[in-house]
Amino acid sequence: MIIEVWSDFVCPFCYMGKTKFEMALDKFEHKDEVEVVYRSFELNMSGESVKGKDINQVIADKYHTSYEEAKRNNDMIVKAAAEVGLHYRFDLLKLNSTGLAHEIIQYAKSKGKANQLVNRFFQGYFEEGMDIGDREALFKLAEEAGLDIADLSIQLDGDQLKSEVKKDEDMARKLNINGVPYFLINNWYAVSGAQSPDTFLHALQEAFESEK
């Protein structure tokens, strides 16, 4: 069973969705037969366009609402994250482009390290105040995951990793994926959003039964 997951590192629902999905996977009796493949999806967060603004102001500008309304909504997201054991620090968020992070994950994928590094990037960004666009910070976590930083640097200077990111995003467009997180099970059963663990578990069971 192959599960493809499109997500972005500045998406709070993606980290929550990943966590809830993994809760379901832990209860799935056939979890040893599951392969999870993380796909790139950039929300096109420009570092320059958000410079000097906190997350509440960025959201207020994006959705044409007040700062207070944006803060209330963000506080609700922080509370929802806490309910699944995540400790979001929106006061520490350093907004930036996620292109480099996705390229590193593409490299990690080729080395069998993607799953653990995806989680570490989410944790670093949402819980530790890491700049998701900072090369040095991302390299530090990549090295902790066991990646060869010298080889990674060489690969980043070429076009292959950018091409892999583009392939994932082209695939998302063909599938009409307009928002993340998006989970595709065996190329036909889709679950969109940070659904409950029970919803994910039902999807896993239904998809497995249909493949018999």
Backbone bond lengths (Angstrom), bond angles and torsions (degrees), N, CA, C in turn:
res aa  C-N    CA-C-N  psi(-1)  N-CA   C-N-CA  omega(-1)  CA-C   N-CA-C  phi
1 M - - - 1.463 - - 1.531 108.46 -
2 I 1.318 116.51 124.18 1.457 121.59 -179.59 1.527 109.62 -109.99
3 I 1.321 115.59 128.86 1.456 121.26 178.36 1.520 108.42 -119.62
4 E 1.323 115.57 117.36 1.460 121.42 178.42 1.521 108.50 -99.07
5 V 1.335 115.30 134.34 1.461 120.66 -176.39 1.524 109.78 -124.80
6 W 1.333 116.05 115.91 1.460 120.66 173.55 1.523 108.33 -93.93
7 S 1.331 116.33 129.49 1.464 120.12 -179.19 1.522 109.79 -158.96
8 D 1.341 114.91 168.16 1.457 120.26 175.39 1.519 108.47 -134.54
9 F 1.322 115.18 151.02 1.462 120.85 -171.05 1.523 114.21 -75.98
10 V 1.326 118.93 -14.47 1.458 120.58 176.69 1.531 111.54 -98.60
11 C 1.313 116.30 8.95 1.467 121.69 -179.94 1.530 109.73 -96.88
12 P 1.341 118.23 110.38 1.468 119.87 -178.09 1.523 113.62 -63.76
13 F 1.329 116.62 -29.03 1.459 119.96 179.85 1.534 111.24 -75.02
14 C 1.328 116.29 -24.15 1.468 119.65 178.23 1.530 111.22 -68.12
15 Y 1.318 116.51 -43.00 1.462 120.69 178.02 1.526 110.09 -65.68
16 M 1.336 116.54 -43.00 1.468 120.13 176.65 1.526 110.72 -64.10
17 G 1.334 116.26 -43.33 1.460 120.01 -179.41 1.513 111.78 -62.40
18 K 1.323 116.83 -41.84 1.457 121.30 177.63 1.521 110.49 -60.89
19 T 1.319 115.96 -42.96 1.466 121.12 -179.49 1.524 111.26 -64.16
20 K 1.326 116.79 -45.57 1.469 120.57 -179.85 1.526 111.27 -67.10
21 F 1.335 116.08 -38.75 1.458 119.97 176.69 1.524 110.64 -60.63
22 E 1.327 116.67 -43.63 1.465 120.34 -179.57 1.527 111.89 -67.03
23 M 1.330 117.10 -31.45 1.466 120.49 173.92 1.530 110.02 -61.79
24 A 1.336 115.37 -42.81 1.460 120.35 178.68 1.527 110.64 -67.01
25 L 1.313 115.59 -42.47 1.465 120.26 -177.83 1.524 111.32 -61.54
26 D 1.335 116.59 -35.88 1.461 120.55 178.54 1.530 111.87 -62.59
27 K 1.335 116.43 -27.29 1.463 121.12 -179.68 1.526 112.99 -93.45
28 F 1.308 116.61 -7.85 1.465 121.50 -176.58 1.527 109.34 -79.79
29 E 1.318 116.57 122.15 1.473 119.82 -172.04 1.528 113.15 -68.88
30 H 1.308 117.02 -15.00 1.472 119.63 179.38 1.529 111.34 -110.05
31 K 1.324 116.40 27.20 1.467 119.32 -174.24 1.530 112.82 -62.10
32 D 1.314 117.84 -24.71 1.467 120.05 178.77 1.532 112.02 -69.42
33 E 1.328 115.70 -13.91 1.466 120.06 179.24 1.533 112.29 -98.48
34 V 1.334 115.82 7.41 1.463 121.05 -176.12 1.530 110.92 -100.39
35 E 1.321 115.64 132.37 1.466 121.95 171.76 1.524 107.96 -114.79
36 V 1.325 116.08 124.58 1.463 121.32 179.65 1.526 109.45 -103.12
37 V 1.317 115.81 126.92 1.467 121.61 -179.82 1.524 108.38 -118.95
38 Y 1.319 116.70 119.16 1.467 120.52 179.99 1.523 110.33 -89.32
39 R 1.330 115.57 128.84 1.457 123.47 -177.86 1.528 110.16 -109.71
40 S 1.313 115.26 149.83 1.465 121.08 -179.11 1.529 112.13 -81.30
41 F 1.317 114.72 141.80 1.466 121.59 174.85 1.525 106.19 -153.54
42 E 1.328 117.90 109.64 1.465 121.71 -178.13 1.524 110.82 -95.01
43 L 1.311 114.94 129.27 1.463 119.97 177.37 1.529 111.36 -86.09
44 N 1.332 115.28 7.65 1.466 121.12 174.04 1.521 113.14 57.54
45 M 1.327 114.61 47.25 1.457 120.17 175.52 1.523 108.33 -81.13
46 S 1.304 117.23 111.91 1.467 121.28 -179.99 1.521 110.27 -85.58
47 G 1.324 116.03 126.87 1.453 120.45 179.54 1.516 112.17 -60.13
48 E 1.323 116.83 -36.22 1.458 120.50 -178.38 1.529 112.06 -71.43
49 S 1.338 116.27 -38.25 1.466 119.60 -175.04 1.521 112.84 -69.26
50 V 1.330 117.55 -18.36 1.465 120.45 -177.20 1.522 111.77 -114.60
51 K 1.315 116.89 6.38 1.463 120.64 -177.16 1.527 110.97 -60.03
52 G 1.337 115.96 130.58 1.453 121.18 177.42 1.519 114.80 81.86
53 K 1.342 117.76 2.99 1.458 121.04 -179.79 1.528 110.60 -112.76
54 D 1.324 116.54 144.25 1.459 118.01 172.82 1.525 108.93 -85.83
55 I 1.332 116.16 171.74 1.463 120.96 -173.18 1.531 111.77 -61.78
56 N 1.326 117.09 -32.82 1.457 119.40 -179.39 1.527 111.19 -66.11
57 Q 1.332 116.67 -40.63 1.457 120.49 179.22 1.525 111.01 -69.13
58 V 1.342 116.24 -38.98 1.465 120.53 178.76 1.525 110.35 -60.43
59 I 1.331 116.44 -46.16 1.466 120.77 -179.77 1.528 110.76 -67.17
60 A 1.320 116.63 -40.42 1.465 120.06 178.62 1.523 110.66 -60.45
61 D 1.337 116.65 -43.12 1.466 120.56 178.92 1.520 111.68 -66.23
62 K 1.320 115.71 -42.04 1.462 120.05 -175.96 1.520 112.11 -65.46
63 Y 1.328 116.21 -41.48 1.467 119.72 -174.23 1.540 112.27 -105.05
64 H 1.333 115.98 10.57 1.472 121.39 175.69 1.528 111.67 54.06
65 T 1.311 114.64 50.76 1.454 120.60 178.17 1.528 108.55 -127.21
66 S 1.314 116.63 -179.68 1.461 119.66 -178.74 1.526 110.80 -82.07
67 Y 1.315 115.77 160.01 1.463 121.27 176.74 1.530 110.27 -59.34
68 E 1.343 115.53 -42.69 1.476 120.49 -177.91 1.526 111.35 -63.53
69 E 1.341 116.63 -41.92 1.466 120.43 178.65 1.526 110.43 -64.86
70 A 1.334 116.25 -41.91 1.462 120.09 178.57 1.528 110.77 -62.26
71 K 1.327 116.06 -40.99 1.468 119.73 -179.74 1.528 110.91 -65.74
72 R 1.327 116.96 -40.42 1.474 119.77 178.09 1.529 110.34 -60.49
73 N 1.324 116.39 -44.59 1.467 120.28 179.84 1.528 111.25 -64.71
74 N 1.319 116.58 -41.63 1.459 120.02 179.24 1.527 111.86 -67.02
75 D 1.325 116.29 -36.17 1.471 119.74 176.82 1.525 110.50 -63.36
76 M 1.332 116.82 -35.46 1.465 120.88 177.62 1.534 110.70 -67.24
77 I 1.339 116.40 -37.22 1.466 120.30 177.57 1.530 110.23 -64.81
78 V 1.336 116.26 -43.41 1.468 120.59 178.54 1.527 110.24 -60.19
79 K 1.324 116.47 -41.74 1.469 120.99 179.25 1.527 111.00 -65.28
80 A 1.334 116.90 -42.68 1.466 120.77 179.23 1.527 110.90 -63.50
81 A 1.320 116.36 -38.48 1.462 120.40 178.55 1.528 110.81 -64.46
82 A 1.328 115.85 -40.47 1.467 120.15 -179.55 1.522 111.52 -62.21
83 E 1.327 116.18 -30.26 1.470 120.26 -179.22 1.523 112.52 -66.79
84 V 1.350 117.50 -18.78 1.467 120.08 176.51 1.534 110.93 -113.98
85 G 1.341 114.55 22.08 1.457 119.58 172.42 1.514 116.44 84.85
86 L 1.330 117.79 13.81 1.463 121.07 179.41 1.528 109.46 -103.21
87 H 1.302 116.22 140.81 1.471 120.81 -174.64 1.530 109.82 -115.39
88 Y 1.323 114.83 79.44 1.462 120.59 -178.51 1.525 110.57 -67.16
89 R 1.329 115.33 136.79 1.466 121.92 174.73 1.521 108.51 -119.61
90 F 1.323 115.36 78.78 1.456 119.43 -179.17 1.523 111.84 -63.25
91 D 1.342 116.96 -22.49 1.454 120.29 178.50 1.526 112.15 -71.15
92 L 1.343 116.85 -14.98 1.460 121.76 -178.26 1.533 113.13 -105.02
93 L 1.324 117.72 -4.75 1.459 120.18 -172.18 1.521 112.57 -59.56
94 K 1.323 114.58 132.97 1.470 121.54 175.16 1.525 107.13 -114.88
95 L 1.316 116.38 98.19 1.453 122.12 -173.61 1.522 111.19 -72.89
96 N 1.314 115.89 137.81 1.456 120.46 -178.46 1.523 109.70 -165.51
97 S 1.322 116.13 172.94 1.454 122.20 174.44 1.527 109.76 -67.29
98 T 1.334 116.09 147.42 1.471 120.53 -179.32 1.524 112.85 -105.78
99 G 1.332 117.07 8.10 1.469 119.98 -176.49 1.513 114.14 -56.06
100 L 1.333 117.21 -46.81 1.461 121.07 -178.88 1.524 110.88 -64.07
101 A 1.320 117.13 -41.96 1.465 121.07 179.21 1.525 110.80 -59.47
102 H 1.324 117.07 -41.66 1.464 120.20 179.29 1.529 111.79 -67.38
103 E 1.318 116.79 -36.87 1.469 119.32 177.36 1.529 110.53 -64.09
104 I 1.319 116.43 -40.49 1.465 120.18 178.51 1.523 110.80 -64.46
105 I 1.322 116.66 -38.71 1.473 119.65 177.93 1.527 110.28 -65.45
106 Q 1.315 117.53 -36.94 1.471 119.93 176.52 1.530 110.13 -61.11
107 Y 1.308 116.77 -40.75 1.470 120.66 176.50 1.533 109.89 -65.12
108 A 1.330 116.10 -45.33 1.464 120.52 -179.95 1.527 111.41 -61.08
109 K 1.326 116.24 -33.89 1.458 121.55 178.73 1.527 110.51 -60.31
110 S 1.314 115.72 -40.17 1.470 120.36 -179.30 1.525 112.23 -70.17
111 K 1.335 115.71 -15.71 1.467 120.80 -179.90 1.531 112.58 -108.54
112 G 1.328 116.37 7.93 1.461 120.31 179.77 1.514 114.73 71.11
113 K 1.354 116.98 23.94 1.467 120.91 -175.92 1.527 112.72 -117.62
114 A 1.311 117.73 7.02 1.463 120.39 -170.68 1.517 113.35 -64.38
115 N 1.327 117.20 -45.93 1.458 119.23 -173.19 1.523 112.76 -58.43
116 Q 1.325 116.73 -47.00 1.460 119.26 -178.09 1.531 111.21 -69.57
117 L 1.339 116.96 -33.63 1.457 119.41 -178.50 1.523 112.00 -74.90
118 V 1.319 117.56 -33.97 1.464 120.75 174.21 1.527 109.49 -56.16
119 N 1.312 116.22 -48.75 1.457 120.18 -179.33 1.528 111.44 -62.77
120 R 1.336 115.84 -39.25 1.469 120.07 -178.58 1.520 111.17 -67.75
121 F 1.321 117.81 -36.90 1.461 120.70 176.95 1.532 110.37 -65.44
122 F 1.331 116.77 -43.38 1.465 120.38 176.74 1.529 110.61 -59.00
123 Q 1.309 115.50 -48.71 1.465 120.51 -178.45 1.529 110.92 -61.30
124 G 1.317 115.49 -45.15 1.458 119.10 179.99 1.517 112.24 -60.40
125 Y 1.330 116.08 -41.52 1.459 120.31 -177.38 1.520 112.59 -73.32
126 F 1.319 116.94 -52.34 1.459 120.27 -172.19 1.527 114.74 -84.01
127 E 1.324 117.63 -24.40 1.460 119.25 -173.88 1.526 114.06 -114.69
128 E 1.349 117.37 -16.08 1.462 119.13 -173.97 1.529 113.61 -123.67
129 G 1.319 117.77 0.42 1.454 120.18 177.59 1.513 115.09 74.28
130 M 1.344 117.28 25.37 1.457 120.68 179.18 1.527 110.82 -74.49
131 D 1.329 116.28 140.38 1.462 121.40 173.54 1.532 107.69 -77.30
132 I 1.328 117.10 111.55 1.458 121.98 -173.85 1.527 112.17 -68.33
133 G 1.326 117.50 -11.56 1.456 120.26 178.31 1.520 113.32 -103.84
134 D 1.332 117.26 3.06 1.462 121.67 -176.28 1.525 111.36 -86.35
135 R 1.308 117.05 117.14 1.466 122.53 -175.70 1.532 111.96 -59.26
136 E 1.333 116.25 -45.53 1.468 119.85 -177.59 1.527 111.66 -62.86
137 A 1.335 116.70 -43.07 1.467 120.74 -179.89 1.527 111.06 -65.08
138 L 1.324 116.76 -41.59 1.459 120.69 179.76 1.528 110.77 -68.08
139 F 1.334 116.74 -39.93 1.464 120.54 178.35 1.528 111.37 -62.61
140 K 1.321 116.31 -37.44 1.464 119.80 179.51 1.528 110.81 -60.19
141 L 1.325 116.27 -45.06 1.464 120.02 179.71 1.529 111.16 -70.33
142 A 1.329 116.23 -36.25 1.463 120.36 177.80 1.526 110.55 -63.31
143 E 1.324 116.23 -39.99 1.463 120.35 178.69 1.517 110.79 -66.61
144 E 1.349 116.59 -39.51 1.466 120.98 177.11 1.527 110.90 -60.61
145 A 1.332 116.25 -31.07 1.470 121.02 179.84 1.527 112.35 -80.73
146 G 1.332 116.40 -2.85 1.462 119.96 176.57 1.509 115.48 95.66
147 L 1.336 117.40 14.57 1.466 119.81 179.68 1.528 110.99 -83.59
148 D 1.320 115.38 150.04 1.456 122.81 177.21 1.527 107.64 -81.99
149 I 1.323 116.74 105.30 1.464 121.05 -173.65 1.525 111.92 -67.43
150 A 1.313 117.08 -35.67 1.465 119.89 178.94 1.525 110.48 -62.19
151 D 1.334 116.25 -45.40 1.463 119.89 179.03 1.521 110.73 -68.76
152 L 1.324 117.03 -38.83 1.465 121.12 177.51 1.525 110.49 -58.34
153 S 1.310 116.87 -43.89 1.465 121.16 179.66 1.517 111.31 -59.90
154 I 1.320 115.93 -42.62 1.468 120.60 179.01 1.523 110.26 -62.54
155 Q 1.328 116.01 -45.14 1.465 120.49 -178.14 1.533 111.80 -65.67
156 L 1.326 116.17 -34.91 1.469 119.78 179.68 1.523 111.83 -68.23
157 D 1.317 116.48 -25.24 1.467 119.91 178.29 1.532 112.50 -74.47
158 G 1.324 116.50 -16.79 1.461 120.94 178.46 1.516 111.48 -93.14
159 D 1.325 115.58 -168.58 1.465 121.29 -175.89 1.527 114.48 -104.94
160 Q 1.350 117.54 -8.80 1.453 119.98 -172.11 1.526 113.09 -63.83
161 L 1.323 117.22 -45.06 1.466 119.62 -177.53 1.526 111.17 -66.77
162 K 1.331 116.69 -39.60 1.474 119.79 175.58 1.530 110.14 -61.84
163 S 1.328 115.69 -37.80 1.463 120.38 179.19 1.527 111.11 -64.48
164 E 1.335 116.80 -38.94 1.470 120.62 179.22 1.523 111.09 -66.33
165 V 1.331 116.24 -39.42 1.471 120.14 176.22 1.525 109.75 -61.32
166 K 1.314 115.86 -45.45 1.466 120.75 -179.76 1.530 111.52 -62.36
167 K 1.326 117.55 -38.34 1.465 120.93 178.54 1.522 110.88 -60.38
168 D 1.336 115.56 -44.04 1.463 119.29 178.97 1.525 110.71 -62.31
169 E 1.328 116.48 -42.42 1.459 120.23 -177.58 1.530 111.71 -72.01
170 D 1.330 116.17 -34.03 1.464 119.43 174.16 1.533 110.52 -64.53
171 M 1.320 116.04 -39.83 1.461 120.87 178.37 1.528 109.97 -62.64
172 A 1.336 116.47 -40.70 1.461 120.79 178.22 1.524 111.10 -61.27
173 R 1.315 116.74 -42.09 1.472 120.18 178.82 1.526 111.43 -63.67
174 K 1.330 116.51 -41.10 1.467 120.25 179.49 1.527 111.30 -64.46
175 L 1.324 115.73 -30.07 1.466 120.78 179.63 1.528 111.92 -90.18
176 N 1.332 116.28 4.08 1.472 122.45 -178.82 1.524 112.15 58.85
177 I 1.326 115.83 38.59 1.461 120.88 175.79 1.520 107.72 -83.81
178 N 1.323 115.63 112.74 1.460 121.11 -177.10 1.520 113.11 -107.64
179 G 1.320 116.41 -10.99 1.455 120.70 -179.41 1.518 110.97 -147.35
180 V 1.311 114.75 157.21 1.460 120.74 -179.40 1.531 109.54 -129.21
181 P 1.352 116.64 155.19 1.468 127.60 7.42 1.532 112.42 -77.49
182 Y 1.308 114.22 154.18 1.464 121.65 179.63 1.526 107.75 -138.03
183 F 1.325 115.75 123.13 1.462 121.99 -176.74 1.532 109.02 -112.77
184 L 1.315 116.41 125.46 1.466 121.12 -179.78 1.524 108.45 -119.08
185 I 1.330 116.01 115.95 1.464 121.97 -176.42 1.522 109.57 -100.27
186 N 1.325 115.61 122.70 1.472 121.86 178.71 1.525 113.28 51.08
187 N 1.330 114.97 32.89 1.465 121.88 173.20 1.524 114.48 66.44
188 W 1.348 117.76 16.56 1.472 117.72 178.53 1.525 114.09 -147.00
189 Y 1.323 118.74 -30.87 1.471 120.63 -176.81 1.530 108.36 -97.42
190 A 1.316 116.84 114.07 1.461 121.20 -175.01 1.524 112.16 -107.78
191 V 1.322 114.85 141.04 1.466 122.36 172.02 1.524 106.91 -129.00
192 S 1.320 116.16 123.28 1.459 120.73 -176.92 1.520 110.59 -111.60
193 G 1.314 116.40 134.64 1.455 121.33 176.12 1.522 113.57 93.99
194 A 1.326 114.22 174.72 1.465 120.76 -179.90 1.524 109.33 -85.73
195 Q 1.321 115.13 72.25 1.458 121.17 -177.01 1.536 111.12 -71.61
196 S 1.321 116.24 171.22 1.464 120.49 -179.79 1.527 110.25 -71.99
197 P 1.348 117.34 156.98 1.465 119.76 175.60 1.531 112.37 -55.35
198 D 1.330 117.02 -36.05 1.467 120.38 179.53 1.528 111.26 -64.61
199 T 1.323 116.91 -39.23 1.460 120.71 178.35 1.521 110.55 -64.63
200 F 1.322 116.33 -43.70 1.465 120.13 178.10 1.527 111.18 -64.07
201 L 1.325 116.61 -41.10 1.459 119.94 -179.59 1.524 110.66 -64.16
202 H 1.319 117.16 -42.31 1.469 121.35 177.73 1.527 110.01 -60.70
203 A 1.322 116.81 -41.60 1.466 120.67 179.75 1.524 110.89 -63.72
204 L 1.309 116.40 -43.23 1.467 120.84 178.80 1.528 110.87 -61.57
205 Q 1.334 115.94 -44.87 1.464 120.25 -178.14 1.528 111.12 -66.77
206 E 1.320 116.04 -42.15 1.464 119.77 -178.59 1.531 111.03 -66.47
207 A 1.339 115.37 -42.18 1.463 119.34 179.65 1.531 110.87 -65.55
208 F 1.312 116.07 -39.27 1.477 119.84 179.51 1.518 111.05 -64.95
209 E 1.326 116.76 -44.08 1.462 120.90 -178.85 1.531 110.89 -64.61
210 S 1.301 116.16 -36.02 1.470 119.48 -177.79 1.518 112.61 -70.10
211 E 1.337 116.87 -20.69 1.452 121.28 -177.50 1.525 112.40 -88.62
212 K 1.322 117.17 -6.21 1.480 119.84 -178.44 1.528 111.25 -67.99
